[in-house]
Amino acid sequence: QARGESRERGRTGGGQPPKKPGGRRQGGREKPDHPGWRAYVCVAVIALSVLGMLVLAVVMEVLAQLLGGTLSAIFVGYNDALREMTASGFHVFALAFLFNGMNIFGSAFFTALGDGLVSGILSFLRTLVFACGAVLLFSTLFGLAGIWWAPVAAEGAAFLVTIAFFLGKRKKYGYA
């Protein structure tokens, strides 16, 4: 009789609790059966990530503008002319902080989705093409001020490409 019971248990699922309506049990948690729940979660995570990056970018920018002179004095306080040049340059350079987070997030996001080509394109454009191109072009056109503005222009250009990839790939990956 014990043998028959074990066979019976094997056929009925081994004594596991029945599934609840409206969900399926995985790993101790209920997963909704709604077909769009993954897209909703993905959009929510992206929105929170972008919001967090935006807040941190603004905080970094404000701190850079407020503390640029002090930081310059710490590192090059031994020379007044150099300190002034560094402080004014840092105030310009810090504008790139507004774009950095989104550009880095974009590359990491497409890496996480398994799209290494897009991630590589974003990284290559941001760190080599735009950065070097902006330094060469801006320093020729604007001199020393152009060198300080080059990272801002490079990050801005990379930001536009990142946004274009986000918009262009949204249907493929279902995040919007």
C-alpha positions as CSV (number, residue, x, y, z in Angstrom):
1,Q,0.0,0.0,0.0
2,A,2.9,2.4,0.7
3,R,4.1,1.8,-2.8
4,G,0.7,2.7,-4.3
5,E,0.6,5.9,-2.3
6,S,4.0,7.0,-3.4
7,R,3.1,6.4,-7.1
8,E,-0.2,8.2,-6.6
9,R,1.7,11.2,-5.0
10,G,4.1,11.1,-8.0
11,R,1.3,11.4,-10.4
12,T,-0.5,14.3,-8.6
13,G,2.6,16.5,-8.1
14,G,4.1,15.0,-4.9
15,G,1.9,16.8,-2.5
16,Q,2.7,20.4,-3.7
17,P,0.1,23.0,-3.0
18,P,-2.2,23.8,-5.9
19,K,-1.6,26.8,-8.0
20,K,-3.5,29.9,-7.0
21,P,-5.7,31.6,-9.7
22,G,-4.2,34.7,-11.2
23,G,-0.6,33.9,-10.8
24,R,2.1,31.2,-10.9
25,R,4.4,30.2,-8.2
26,Q,8.1,30.7,-8.8
27,G,10.8,30.8,-6.1
28,G,8.4,31.4,-3.3
29,R,6.8,34.5,-4.9
30,E,3.7,35.0,-6.9
31,K,4.4,36.2,-10.5
32,P,1.5,37.9,-12.3
33,D,0.2,36.3,-15.4
34,H,-0.4,39.7,-17.1
35,P,1.5,39.7,-20.4
36,G,2.9,43.2,-20.0
37,W,4.1,43.1,-16.4
38,R,7.8,42.7,-17.4
39,A,7.6,45.7,-19.7
40,Y,6.0,47.7,-16.9
41,V,8.7,46.7,-14.4
42,C,11.4,47.5,-17.0
43,V,10.0,50.9,-17.7
44,A,9.7,51.6,-14.0
45,V,13.3,50.6,-13.4
46,I,14.5,52.8,-16.3
47,A,12.5,55.7,-15.1
48,L,13.8,55.5,-11.5
49,S,17.4,55.1,-12.8
50,V,17.1,58.1,-15.1
51,L,15.5,60.2,-12.3
52,G,18.2,59.2,-9.9
53,M,20.9,60.1,-12.4
54,L,19.3,63.4,-13.1
55,V,19.1,64.3,-9.5
56,L,22.8,63.3,-8.9
57,A,23.9,65.2,-12.0
58,V,22.2,68.4,-10.8
59,V,23.7,67.9,-7.3
60,M,27.2,67.4,-8.8
61,E,26.8,70.4,-11.0
62,V,25.7,72.7,-8.2
63,L,28.5,71.4,-6.0
64,A,31.1,71.9,-8.8
65,Q,29.9,75.5,-9.3
66,L,29.9,76.3,-5.6
67,L,33.2,74.5,-4.7
68,G,35.2,74.9,-8.0
69,G,37.3,77.7,-6.6
70,T,38.0,75.9,-3.3
71,L,39.0,72.7,-5.1
72,S,41.3,74.6,-7.4
73,A,42.9,76.3,-4.4
74,I,43.6,72.9,-2.8
75,F,45.4,71.5,-5.8
76,V,47.0,74.6,-7.4
77,G,46.9,77.2,-4.7
78,Y,50.6,77.8,-5.0
79,N,50.1,79.9,-8.2
80,D,47.3,82.5,-8.4
81,A,47.1,82.6,-12.2
82,L,47.0,78.8,-12.4
83,R,44.3,78.7,-9.7
84,E,42.1,81.2,-11.5
85,M,42.5,79.4,-14.8
86,T,41.7,76.0,-13.2
87,A,38.7,77.4,-11.3
88,S,37.2,79.0,-14.4
89,G,37.9,75.9,-16.5
90,F,36.4,73.6,-13.9
91,H,33.2,75.6,-13.9
92,V,32.9,75.0,-17.6
93,F,34.1,71.3,-17.5
94,A,31.6,70.5,-14.8
95,L,28.7,71.0,-17.2
96,A,29.6,67.6,-18.7
97,F,28.4,66.1,-15.4
98,L,24.8,66.7,-16.6
99,F,25.4,64.2,-19.5
100,N,27.9,61.7,-18.1
101,G,25.4,59.6,-16.1
102,M,23.0,59.0,-18.9
103,N,25.8,58.1,-21.3
104,I,27.3,55.6,-19.0
105,F,23.9,54.2,-18.1
106,G,23.1,53.8,-21.8
107,S,26.2,51.7,-22.5
108,A,25.6,49.6,-19.4
109,F,21.9,49.2,-20.3
110,F,22.5,47.8,-23.7
111,T,25.2,45.5,-22.3
112,A,22.7,44.1,-19.9
113,L,20.3,43.5,-22.7
114,G,23.0,41.6,-24.5
115,D,23.4,44.2,-27.3
116,G,27.1,44.5,-27.2
117,L,27.3,46.2,-30.5
118,V,25.2,49.2,-29.4
119,S,27.1,49.3,-26.1
120,G,30.4,49.2,-27.9
121,I,29.3,51.9,-30.4
122,L,28.2,54.2,-27.5
123,S,31.4,53.7,-25.6
124,F,33.7,54.1,-28.6
125,L,31.9,57.3,-29.8
126,R,31.9,58.8,-26.3
127,T,35.4,58.1,-25.3
128,L,37.4,58.3,-28.5
129,V,35.6,59.8,-31.5
130,F,33.7,62.6,-29.7
131,A,36.2,63.3,-27.0
132,C,39.3,63.5,-29.3
133,G,37.4,65.2,-32.1
134,A,36.0,67.9,-29.8
135,V,39.5,68.6,-28.2
136,L,41.1,68.9,-31.7
137,L,38.3,71.0,-33.1
138,F,37.5,73.2,-30.1
139,S,41.2,73.9,-29.2
140,T,41.8,75.0,-32.8
141,L,38.7,77.3,-32.9
142,F,38.7,78.6,-29.3
143,G,42.1,78.1,-27.8
144,L,42.3,77.3,-24.1
145,A,38.6,77.9,-23.6
146,G,37.9,75.3,-26.3
147,I,39.8,72.6,-24.4
148,W,37.5,73.2,-21.3
149,W,34.4,73.1,-23.5
150,A,35.4,70.0,-25.4
151,P,34.3,67.4,-22.8
152,V,31.0,69.2,-22.5
153,A,30.5,69.0,-26.3
154,A,31.6,65.4,-26.5
155,E,29.3,64.3,-23.7
156,G,26.5,66.3,-25.3
157,A,27.0,64.6,-28.6
158,A,27.2,61.2,-26.9
159,F,24.0,62.0,-25.1
160,L,22.2,62.6,-28.3
161,V,23.4,59.3,-29.8
162,T,22.4,57.5,-26.6
163,I,18.9,58.9,-26.7
164,A,18.7,58.0,-30.4
165,F,19.5,54.4,-29.5
166,F,17.1,54.3,-26.6
167,L,14.3,55.5,-28.9
168,G,15.3,53.3,-31.8
169,K,15.6,50.1,-29.8
170,R,12.5,50.5,-27.6
171,K,10.2,48.3,-29.7
172,K,12.8,45.6,-30.1
173,Y,13.3,45.3,-26.3
174,G,9.8,46.3,-25.3
175,Y,10.7,48.9,-22.7
176,A,8.4,51.6,-24.1
